[in-house]
């Protein structure tokens, strides 16, 4: 039986964006091999923020699933506690932002260098 996404499409026939809500909590828990209560706890801790339907049902995107897999790896494989997971995730997000900003600054510097070379 194919699982149906939030918009009523089968995952085999639809291409979902990474942030598009697609899985109810029971399906997400099954995909991840955890209890639904674990996902609720992660949400209460602020580690994940699933979308909500009009009926206030939690809907998990592929990006949410990937984030939870990362949380599981930190806990299961590395023995990190939830407080450590929170710090690591926050630092990883900040690092991603800084890397993006650095890339933009590099492009701007390259553009300015190119402009200077054209000056007489």
Secondary structure as UniProt FT lines:
FT   TURN            6..7
FT   TURN            11..13
FT   TURN            18..19
FT   STRAND          23..24
FT   HELIX           25..32
FT   HELIX           36..45
FT   STRAND          51..52
FT   TURN            54..55
FT   STRAND          58..60
FT   HELIX           62..76
FT   TURN            77..78
FT   HELIX           82..118
//
